[in-house]
């Protein structure tokens, strides 16, 4: 918000620039007993590789590590 004073009038300039925050594709979620990496695009447990194991029944630390590895693998190389 920016306050501008012109003559004796006070004008408020309000910027309404709202953008939806970018959500990461992979999210660490708590399962019924363990942790998993959820894939928002596939709407289910993330897969470590195509037709591979699902990222579920993990410790929280394992899930965080796998989430970071999957996210890094999606980043384009410069």
C-alpha positions, 0 to 999 in steps of 0.5 A: 500500500502506498500513501500519496499526498497531492494538494490537500487530498490524500490518495491511497494506491492499492495494488491488488496483484494476487497470484496463486502460490506455486504448489510443489508437485510432491508433498510429504503426508502422514499415512495411517501409520507411516509417511508417504510422498504424495504426487499431486499430478498423479493424485496418489503416492509418488513413484521413485521411477516409472513402474517402480516402487511407491514412496509410502510406508516411510519415516518422515526423514526418508519421505523428505529426502525422496521428496527433495530428490523427486523435485530436483529431478524435475528441475530443468538443467541450465 
